[in-house]
Amino acid sequence: MGFHRSSDRPHDFGRRPQTLDVYAREPLPESILAAARRQDGMLSRGQLVGASLTDGQVARLVRGQVLTRVDQGLYLIGLTEMTWRRYAWGAVLLGGRQSRLMGRTAGALEGLCPEIMPVEVLVPSAMGVRTRPWVRVHREQTGARSSGRVGAPARTLVEDTVLDLCASTGDEGAVIGFLTAASQRLTTAGRIRSALNRRTRVRHRRLIEAILTDVSEGVRSPLELRWIRDVERAHGLPRAVRPYRLPSGEVADGAWEEFKVLLELDGRAYHDGELRFRDWRRDNRGGEDGWLTLRYGWHDTVVESCLAAGNAARVLTRRGWNGRPHSCPRCN
């Protein structure tokens, strides 16, 4: 049975299945059709039995191609293809009412990472469901995460999902990305910190705490966080106010207001089209009032952070800064 991403064209589980019979005199129960619509076509044996279908009737439904057996105790209505989202639903159905998707599977549903197999599900410790090629089963552990569930299919709370994602990687940049992305559009730094405090053991705890402190103070992107840590703090530069709203109402990534220097951090090689011209217009208007714009990208901030710090320090000094930058362990 092939696997297709959930972005494939949707399937309709509405009208046609109602005409399919266990026997000509036994229409498929409406409760089953409704469950299939809610669950992207997936059904568990428990749901079929709960609708008063016997094992013999289920077997005849499979032979008649009304149902397709996906795995032991798990069925798909009709003959449509399996998708990643259907496997995710299948994991929750096998895990029972208290189960929920976790890790990268929950992260994919929140838009934090790509859809990958196998899907991951968290189940109560007493459940007998086992890991299979398409699903990795995790058992509940006391003090590990909240028992809350959100969404359909059910998954761990956003804050727990973010911490699980951070624990799953050894890449510091990925940890920064997960925390800043989630804090921007899904939750708050305070809620993630509360979830962190509930856990007794968390990989990257000190890094996560440091990142959350910056995020709570207005950091909005991984690049901005790297600038603060690897350029400003590491070299003793004054911290820019971020974000900064100009008198014109336009917003810059940051500013050293006292010295009339704007800071722009560009995560791409540089904007194309209208966004690029908009930034130029803002910089030009700011120049009329004596503002100077410093613009840095990923390479400047991450690879050549010491050179970027030196450049910013010289500009700020010429604009009146009386401080003195210092070297970091990476400086030559």
VOMAR-824600 format. One record per residue: chain; x, y, z of N, C-alpha, C, O in turn. Coordinates in steps of 0.2 Angstrom, whole numbers. Last residue first. Layout:
<recs>
   cadena     nc1     nc2     nc3    cac1    cac2    cac3     cc1     cc2     cc3     oc1     oc2     oc3
        A       X       Y       Z       X       Y       Z       X       Y       Z       X       Y       Z
...
</recs>
This chain:
<recs>
   cadena     nc1     nc2     nc3    cac1    cac2    cac3     cc1     cc2     cc3     oc1     oc2     oc3
        A     202     180      82     209     178      81     214     184      84     220     183      84
        A     188     175      92     192     181      89     199     178      88     202     175      92
        A     182     166     100     183     164      93     187     170      89     189     168      83
        A     181     171     112     185     165     111     186     164     104     191     161     102
        A     181     189     109     177     183     111     182     177     110     187     178     107
        A     186     205     114     187     199     110     183     194     113     182     194     119
        A     176     220     116     181     215     118     181     209     114     176     208     111
        A     173     238     114     172     231     113     177     226     115     183     229     116
        A     170     251     125     175     247     121     173     240     120     172     237     125
        A     160     266     124     161     260     126     167     257     122     169     259     117
        A     155     278     119     161     278     122     163     271     125     168     271     128
        A     148     282     103     148     277     108     155     277     112     160     277     108
        A     147     291      92     147     293      99     147     288     105     147     290     111
        A     149     286      80     142     290      81     142     292      88     137     295      91
        A     160     280      80     160     286      76     154     290      77     154     296      76
        A     156     269      87     161     273      90     161     280      87     161     285      90
        A     147     263      78     144     265      84     149     270      88     147     276      90
        A     157     258      69     152     263      67     149     267      73     148     273      73
        A     165     250      76     168     256      74     162     261      72     163     267      73
        A     155     240      80     158     244      85     161     250      82     161     255      85
        A     152     234      67     146     238      71     150     242      76     147     248      78
        A     164     229      64     161     234      60     156     238      64     156     244      63
        A     166     219      75     171     225      74     168     230      69     169     236      71
        A     155     211      72     155     215      78     160     221      78     159     226      80
        A     158     206      60     152     210      60     152     214      67     150     220      67
        A     170     198      64     170     204      59     164     209      59     165     215      59
        A     164     189      72     169     194      75     170     200      70     170     205      73
        A     155     182      64     152     186      69     157     191      72     155     197      74
        A     155     174      52     160     180      53     157     185      58     157     191      57
        A     145     165      54     152     163      52     157     168      53     162     166      56
        A     134     172      59     136     165      62     143     164      60     146     161      64
        A     133     185      53     131     184      60     134     177      63     136     177      69
        A     136     184      40     140     189      44     139     187      51     143     187      55
        A     128     173      36     135     172      35     138     177      40     143     175      43
        A     115     179      38     117     173      41     124     172      41     127     171      47
        A     118     197      37     114     191      35     117     185      40     120     186      44
        A     115     215      41     119     208      41     115     202      40     109     202      41
        A     117     232      40     113     226      38     117     220      37     123     220      34
        A     114     248      47     119     242      46     114     236      45     110     234      48
        A     109     264      42     107     257      43     113     252      42     117     252      37
        A     108     279      50     112     275      46     110     268      48     109     266      53
        A      98     294      51      99     287      53     104     284      48     104     285      42
        A      96     308      47     102     306      50     103     299      53     108     297      56
        A      84     309      41      84     311      48      91     310      51      91     310      57
        A      87     304      29      85     311      29      85     314      36      87     320      37
        A      88     290      32      94     294      30      93     302      30      97     306      32
        A      75     286      32      79     287      38      85     291      37      87     295      42
        A      73     286      18      69     291      22      73     292      29      73     297      32
        A      81     275      15      82     282      12      79     287      16      82     293      17
        A      76     265      22      82     267      24      84     274      21      87     278      25
        A      63     264      16      64     265      23      70     268      25      71     273      29
        A      67     260       3      64     267       4      64     269      12      65     274      13
        A      73     248       6      77     253       3      74     260       4      77     265       7
        A      62     241      10      67     242      14      72     248      12      74     252      16
        A      55     241      -2      52     244       4      57     245       9      57     251      12
        A      63     234     -11      62     241     -12      59     244      -6      61     250      -5
        A      61     221      -5      68     224      -5      67     231      -6      71     235      -3
        A      48     219      -6      50     219       0      57     222       0      59     226       5
        A      46     218     -20      43     224     -17      46     224     -10      47     230      -7
        A      61     209     -25      54     212     -27      53     218     -22      57     221     -20
        A      69     199     -12      68     201     -19      61     205     -20      57     205     -15
        A      80     201       2      73     201      -1      73     202      -9      78     206     -11
        A      95     190       2      91     197       3      85     197      -1      84     193      -6
        A      96     178       7     102     181       4     101     189       4     105     193       5
        A      87     179      23      88     176      16      94     180      13      97     185      16
        A      87     186      35      88     179      35      89     176      28      92     170      28
        A      95     200      39      91     197      34      92     190      33      98     188      32
        A      93     213      51      95     206      50      91     202      45      85     201      46
        A      97     229      54      93     225      50      96     218      49     102     218      47
        A      98     243      64     100     236      63      95     232      59      89     232      61
        A     102     260      64      97     255      63     101     248      62     106     248      59
        A     108     273      74     110     268      69     104     262      70     103     260      75
        A     108     284      83     104     285      76     107     279      71     108     281      65
        A     112     283      95     117     285      90     114     285      83     118     286      78
        A     101     280     103     106     286     105     110     288      99     112     294      99
        A      97     269      97      93     275      96      97     281      97      97     286      94
        A     101     257      88     104     260      94     102     267      93     105     271      90
        A      88     245      84      91     252      83      95     253      89      93     251      95
        A      80     232      74      83     235      80      86     242      79      86     244      73
        A      72     230      63      74     224      67      76     227      74      75     224      79
        A      60     243      61      67     240      59      68     234      64      65     234      70
        A      45     249      54      48     245      59      55     242      57      55     239      52
        A      37     265      52      40     259      49      44     256      55      46     259      60
        A      33     277      57      28     271      59      31     264      56      29     259      57
        A      41     287      57      37     286      51      32     281      52      27     280      48
        A      49     285      68      44     291      69      39     290      63      33     292      63
        A      51     267      70      53     274      68      47     279      68      42     277      68
        A      52     255      81      47     259      77      50     266      76      51     270      81
        A      61     240      83      61     248      84      57     251      79      57     250      73
        A      60     225      93      60     229      87      60     236      88      58     239      93
        A      75     232     101      72     228      96      65     225      98      63     224     104
        A      89     241     104      82     240     105      79     237     100      79     239      94
        A     105     233     105     100     236     101      93     236     104      91     230     107
        A     117     234     118     111     230     115     107     234     111     105     240     114
        A     134     237     114     128     239     117     122     235     114     122     234     108
        A     146     224     114     142     229     111     136     231     115     133     227     118
        A     154     213     119     153     219     123     150     225     120     151     230     122
        A     155     201     111     160     206     110     159     213     114     162     218     113
        A     144     193     115     151     190     115     157     195     114     162     194     116
        A     133     201     114     136     199     120     143     197     120     147     199     124
        A     133     204      99     132     209     104     136     207     111     140     210     113
        A     137     191      93     139     197      91     139     202      97     144     204      99
        A     131     180      99     137     179      96     141     185      94     147     186      93
        A     118     184     104     123     180     108     130     180     105     135     181     109
        A     112     192      95     113     194     102     118     191     105     122     194     109
        A     113     184      83     116     191      84     117     193      91     123     195      93
        A     105     173      87     112     172      86     116     179      86     122     179      88
        A      93     180      88      95     177      94     103     176      93     107     177      98
        A      91     183      74      91     188      79      94     186      86      98     189      89
        A      90     170      69      95     175      67      96     180      72     102     182      74
        A      78     165      74      84     162      76      90     166      74      95     167      78
        A      67     179      80      70     174      75      76     171      77      80     174      81
        A      64     188      90      58     185      85      61     180      80      57     177      77
        A      65     194     106      68     191     100      63     187      96      59     183      99
        A      58     199     117      56     202     111      60     199     105      59     201      99
        A      60     193     129      62     200     129      61     203     122      63     209     120
        A      57     180     128      53     184     132      54     191     131      50     196     133
        A      69     177     121      63     177     117      57     181     121      54     185     118
        A      78     177     131      79     182     126      72     182     122      70     188     120
        A      73     166     139      74     173     142      75     178     136      72     184     137
        A      74     156     130      67     158     132      68     165     136      63     169     135
        A      88     154     130      84     156     124      77     159     126      75     164     123
        A      91     149     143      94     156     140      90     158     134      89     164     134
        A      83     138     143      82     143     148      85     150     145      81     155     146
        A      90     130     133      83     132     132      81     138     137      77     142     135
        A     102     129     139     102     132     133      95     135     132      93     140     130
        A      99     121     150     102     128     151     102     132     145     100     138     145
        A      93     109     144      90     113     148      93     120     149      89     125     148
        A      97      99     135      98     106     133      94     111     138      93     116     136
        A      85      87     140      91      89     136      91      96     134      86      99     132
        A      78      86     156      77      89     149      84      90     146      88      93     149
        A      70      80     170      75      79     165      74      82     158      69      79     155
        A      58      85     176      64      84     180      70      83     176      76      85     178
        A      46      97     171      50      91     169      57      91     173      60      96     175
        A      41     109     174      37     103     176      41      97     175      40      91     178
        A      49     118     168      49     118     175      46     111     178      47     109     183
        A      44     117     155      51     115     156      52     114     164      55     109     166
        A      31     123     156      32     116     154      39     113     156      39     107     158
        A      35     136     159      31     132     164      32     125     163      32     121     167
        A      42     139     147      46     139     153      42     135     158      45     131     162
        A      31     139     138      36     134     137      40     133     144      42     128     145
        A      24     150     144      21     144     144      26     138     143      26     133     146
        A      34     161     141      32     159     148      28     152     149      30     149     153
        A      34     161     127      40     159     131      38     157     138      41     152     141
        A      19     155     120      23     160     123      29     157     126      29     151     128
        A      13     149     104      12     149     111      17     155     114      18     159     110
        A      13     151      90       9     145      93       8     146     101       3     144     103
        A      21     161      85      15     160      82      10     154      85       5     153      84
        A      33     163      92      31     168      87      24     167      86      20     172      85
        A      37     151      98      35     157     102      32     163      98      28     167     101
        A      40     143      88      34     141      92      32     148      96      26     149      97
        A      52     149      83      46     148      79      39     147      83      34     150      81
        A      60     148      94      58     155      92      52     154      87      48     159      87
        A      61     134      96      59     139     102      56     146      99      51     148     101
        A      66     129      84      60     127      87      57     132      92      51     133      92
        A      79     137      83      73     137      78      66     135      81      61     138      80
        A      86     132      94      84     139      93      78     140      88      74     144      90
        A      87     119      90      84     121      96      82     128      96      76     130      98
        A      95     120      78      88     118      78      84     119      84      78     121      84
        A     107     125      83     103     129      79      96     127      78      91     131      78
        A     111     114      90     110     119      94     105     124      90     101     127      92
        A     108      97      87     109     103      84     107     109      88     101     110      88
        A     103      86      92     109      88      95     112      94      92     117      97      93
        A      86      83      96      91      85      91      97      87      95      97      89     101
        A      76      80     104      77      75      99      83      77      95      85      73      90
        A      73      91     113      77      85     115      79      80     110      83      76     111
        A      66      99     104      72     101     107      77      95     109      83      95     108
        A      54      91     104      58      92      98      65      94     100      70      92      96
        A      50      92     117      52      85     114      56      86     108      61      82     107
        A      47     105     118      53     103     122      55      96     119      61      94     119
        A      36     106     109      42     110     107      48     107     111      54     106     109
        A      27      98     115      29      96     109      36     100     107      41      96     105
        A      24     105     126      28      99     127      31      96     121      36      94     120
        A      18     116     120      24     117     124      28     111     125      34     111     125
        A       7     110     114      12     113     110      18     114     114      24     113     111
        A       2      94     121       2     101     121       8     104     117      13     101     117
        A       2      80     109       4      83     115       3      91     115       2      94     109
        A     -14      76     100      -7      77     101      -5      80     107      -9      83     111
        A     -27      69      90     -24      71      97     -17      71      97     -13      66      95
        A     -29      74      73     -29      69      78     -25      72      85     -21      76      84
        A     -35      87      82     -37      81      79     -33      79      73     -33      83      68
        A     -31      96      98     -31      94      91     -34      88      89     -36      84      93
        A     -22      90     113     -25      95     109     -26      93     102     -22      88     100
        A     -21      85     130     -21      83     123     -24      89     119     -29      92     122
        A     -11      83     145     -16      87     141     -15      84     134     -10      82     131
        A      -2      79     154      -7      74     151     -12      77     147     -16      74     144
        A      15      85     152       8      86     154       4      81     151       5      78     146
        A      29      75     155      25      80     152      18      80     154      16      76     158
        A      36      68     165      39      69     159      36      75     155      39      79     153
        A      31      63     177      34      69     177      38      71     171      41      76     170
        A      31      46     172      29      51     177      33      57     177      40      56     177
        A      28      42     155      33      42     161      31      48     166      30      53     164
        A      20      32     143      20      38     148      25      37     153      26      31     156
        A      30      25     130      26      24     136      26      31     140      31      34     140
        A      28      26     112      32      28     118      27      27     124      21      28     123
        A      30      18      96      26      18     102      30      20     108      35      17     110
        A      30      22      80      34      21      86      30      22      92      28      28      93
        A      24      15      65      22      18      71      27      16      76      29      11      78
        A      27       6      54      25      13      53      24      17      59      22      23      58
        A      32      -6      60      36      -2      55      34       5      54      38       9      53
        A      27      -4      78      26      -7      71      31      -3      66      33       2      68
        A      26      -6      95      29      -3      90      28      -7      83      29     -13      84
        A      10     -11     102      17     -12     101      19      -8      95      15      -6      91
        A      -2     -10     116       0      -8     109       7      -8     108      11      -6     112
        A      -6     -11     129      -2     -17     126       0     -16     119       3     -20     116
        A      -5       1     142      -8      -1     135      -3      -6     132       3      -6     133
        A       1       6     153      -2      -1     154      -5      -3     147      -7      -9     146
        A       5      19     150      10      13     152       7       6     152      11       1     150
        A      -3      27     137      -3      25     144       2      19     145       2      14     141
        A       7      33     123       2      29     126       2      28     133       8      28     136
        A      11      43     110      12      42     117       6      38     120       1      41     119
        A      18      40      94      13      40      98      14      39     105      19      35     106
        A      25      45      78      26      43      85      20      44      89      16      50      88
        A      27      37      62      24      42      66      25      40      73      27      34      75
        A      43      34      54      37      32      57      34      37      61      37      42      63
        A      41      47      43      39      41      45      45      38      49      50      39      47
        A      37      65      43      41      59      42      38      53      45      34      53      49
        A      34      81      38      31      75      40      35      69      38      38      68      32
        A      45      94      46      42      90      40      38      84      43      40      81      48
        A      40     105      59      45     101      56      41      97      50      35      97      50
        A      30     114      63      37     115      66      42     111      62      48     113      63
        A      16     112      61      20     116      56      27     117      58      30     122      55
        A      10     104      69      10     111      71      14     115      66      14     121      67
        A      12      92      63       5      94      64       5     101      66       0     105      64
        A      25      91      66      23      91      59      16      94      59      15      98      55
        A      25      89      80      28      95      78      26      96      70      25     102      68
        A      19      76      81      15      82      84      18      88      81      15      93      79
        A      30      70      75      24      69      72      19      75      75      16      78      70
        A      41      72      83      41      75      77      34      75      73      33      78      69
        A      32      71      98      38      72      95      38      75      88      34      80      87
        A      16      63      97      21      67     101      27      68      96      27      65      90
        A      -2      59      99       4      60      95       9      64      98       8      69     102
        A      -9      50     112      -8      57     109      -2      56     105       3      53     107
        A     -21      41     122     -15      42     118     -15      48     114     -20      52     113
        A     -33      39     128     -28      43     132     -22      44     128     -17      47     130
        A     -40      30     120     -43      36     121     -37      41     124     -38      47     123
        A     -28      21     109     -33      21     114     -35      29     116     -32      33     113
        A     -19      17     100     -16      19     107     -22      20     112     -20      20     118
        A     -25      16      88     -23      10      91     -21      11      98     -21       7     102
        A     -28      29      86     -34      24      86     -31      18      90     -35      15      94
        A     -16      35      84     -20      37      90     -25      32      91     -27      31      97
        A     -12      28      72      -8      28      79     -12      30      85     -12      26      90
        A     -21      33      63     -21      26      65     -17      25      71     -19      20      75
        A     -18      46      62     -24      45      65     -24      37      67     -26      36      72
        A      -5      44      55      -6      48      62     -12      46      65     -12      45      71
        A      -9      38      44      -5      34      48      -5      38      55      -5      34      60
        A     -16      49      38     -20      43      40     -16      39      45     -19      36      49
        A      -5      58      36     -10      60      41     -15      54      43     -17      53      49
        A       1      51      25       5      52      32      -1      54      37       0      51      43
        A     -11      40      18      -7      46      18      -3      46      25      -5      43      29
        A     -16      27       7     -14      29      14     -10      35      13      -6      36       9
        A     -29      28      -5     -22      27      -3     -21      30       4     -25      34       7
        A     -45      19      -5     -41      25      -6     -34      24      -3     -33      19       1
        A     -56      10      -4     -49       8      -7     -44      14      -8     -40      13     -13
        A     -65      11      11     -64      11       4     -58       8       2     -54       5       6
        A     -58      16      27     -64      15      23     -63      15      15     -59      20      13
        A     -46       6      35     -47      12      31     -54      11      27     -54       6      23
        A     -43      -1      51     -46      -1      44     -46       6      41     -46      11      45
        A     -35     -11      63     -35      -4      60     -38      -5      53     -35      -9      49
        A     -32     -23      69     -36     -19      73     -37     -12      70     -40      -8      73
        A     -17     -24      60     -21     -28      65     -25     -23      69     -23     -19      73
        A     -19     -13      46     -15     -17      51     -20     -20      56     -26     -19      56
        A     -28     -11      36     -22      -7      36     -17     -11      41     -11     -12      39
        A     -40     -17      26     -37     -18      33     -30     -15      32     -26     -18      28
        A     -53      -7      20     -47     -10      19     -43     -11      25     -43      -6      29
        A     -71      -9      16     -65      -8      21     -59     -11      18     -59     -16      15
        A     -77     -13       5     -80      -8       8     -75      -5      13     -74       1      15
        A     -73     -25      -1     -69     -19      -3     -72     -12       0     -71      -7      -2
        A     -78     -37       2     -82     -33      -2     -79     -26      -4     -82     -22      -7
        A     -69     -41      12     -69     -44       5     -73     -40       0     -72     -41      -6
        A     -72     -31      22     -66     -31      19     -66     -35      12     -63     -32       7
        A     -85     -35      25     -84     -28      22     -77     -28      19     -76     -24      14
        A     -83     -48      30     -86     -47      23     -85     -40      20     -85     -40      14
        A     -76     -44      42     -72     -48      37     -76     -48      30     -73     -47      25
        A     -87     -38      48     -81     -34      46     -77     -38      41     -74     -35      36
        A     -95     -49      50     -97     -44      46     -91     -39      44     -91     -37      38
        A     -87     -56      59     -89     -59      53     -91     -54      48     -89     -54      42
        A     -86     -48      70     -80     -49      66     -82     -52      59     -78     -51      55
        A    -101     -37      69     -97     -43      72     -91     -44      68     -90     -41      62
        A    -106     -21      74    -103     -25      69     -99     -31      72     -95     -30      76
        A    -109     -12      84    -113     -18      83    -111     -22      77    -116     -26      75
        A    -101      -1      85    -107       0      81    -111      -6      80    -115      -7      75
        A     -91      -7      92     -95      -3      96    -101      -1      92    -106       1      95
        A     -84     -13      82     -88     -18      86     -93     -13      90     -98     -16      92
        A     -79      -2      76     -83      -6      72     -87     -10      77     -93     -11      76
        A     -71       3      86     -76       7      84     -81       3      80     -87       4      80
        A     -62      -7      88     -66      -6      93     -72      -1      91     -78      -2      94
        A     -55      -7      76     -59     -12      77     -64     -11      82     -70     -13      82
        A     -55      10      69     -52       5      73     -57      -1      74     -63       0      73
        A     -53      19      54     -57      16      59     -53      11      63     -49       7      60
        A     -50      33      43     -48      28      47     -53      26      53     -56      30      55
        A     -55      45      36     -56      38      33     -54      32      38     -55      26      36
        A     -52      55      45     -48      55      38     -49      48      35     -44      46      32
        A     -60      56      55     -54      53      56     -50      52      49     -46      47      49
        A     -73      61      52     -69      64      57     -62      62      57     -57      66      59
        A     -77      51      43     -76      58      41     -72      62      46     -68      66      43
        A     -78      40      51     -73      40      46     -72      47      43     -66      49      42
        A     -88      43      60     -82      43      63     -76      43      57     -71      46      58
        A     -99      43      50     -97      49      54     -90      49      57     -86      54      56
        A     -99      30      47     -97      34      42     -95      41      45     -91      44      42
        A    -102      25      60     -96      23      57     -94      28      51     -88      30      51
        A    -115      30      61    -110      32      66    -103      30      64     -98      34      65
        A    -122      24      51    -121      31      50    -115      33      55    -111      37      54
        A    -117       7      46    -120      12      51    -118      19      50    -112      20      48
        A    -121       1      30    -115       3      35    -118       8      39    -121      13      37
        A    -136      -8      29    -132      -3      27    -126      -1      32    -127      -3      38
        A    -141     -23      26    -138     -20      32    -133     -14      29    -128     -16      28
        A    -147     -29      15    -152     -27      20    -148     -23      26    -152     -21      30
        A    -136     -33       8    -140     -28       4    -145     -25      10    -147     -19       9
        A    -124     -33      21    -128     -37      16    -132     -31      13    -132     -26      15
        A    -116     -21      22    -114     -27      24    -117     -33      20    -114     -37      18
        A    -116     -10       7    -120     -14      12    -115     -19      15    -111     -22      12
        A    -116       7       2    -112       1       3    -115      -3       8    -116       0      14
        A    -121      20       3    -125      15      -1    -121       8      -1    -124       3      -4
        A    -112      27      10    -119      26      13    -123      20       9    -127      17      12
        A    -101      30       2    -101      24       7    -108      23      10    -108      17      12
        A    -106      43      -5    -106      36      -8    -106      30      -3    -109      25      -4
        A    -106      54       4    -112      51       2    -111      44      -1    -115      39       1
        A     -91      55      12     -98      57      13    -103      53      10    -105      48      14
        A     -78      56      11     -81      50      14     -88      51      16     -91      49      21
        A     -67      61      -1     -74      62       1     -77      56       4     -77      50       1
        A     -50      66       0     -55      61      -2     -62      62       2     -62      65       7
        A     -39      79      -7     -43      76      -1     -48      71      -4     -50      71     -10
        A     -23      76     -14     -30      78     -15     -35      75     -10     -34      69      -8
        A      -9      77      -3     -13      74      -9     -20      77      -9     -23      79      -4
        A      -4      81       9      -6      87       4      -9      84      -2     -11      88      -6
        A       0      70      16      -7      73      17      -9      79      13     -14      81      13
        A       9      59       4       9      65       9       1      67      10      -3      67       6
        A       7      42       3       6      49       0       6      54       6       3      53      11
        A      12      26       1      11      31       6      11      38       2      16      39      -2
        A       3      11      -5       8      16      -5       7      22       0       1      22       3
        A       4      -6       0       0       0       0       4       6       0       9       7       4
</recs>
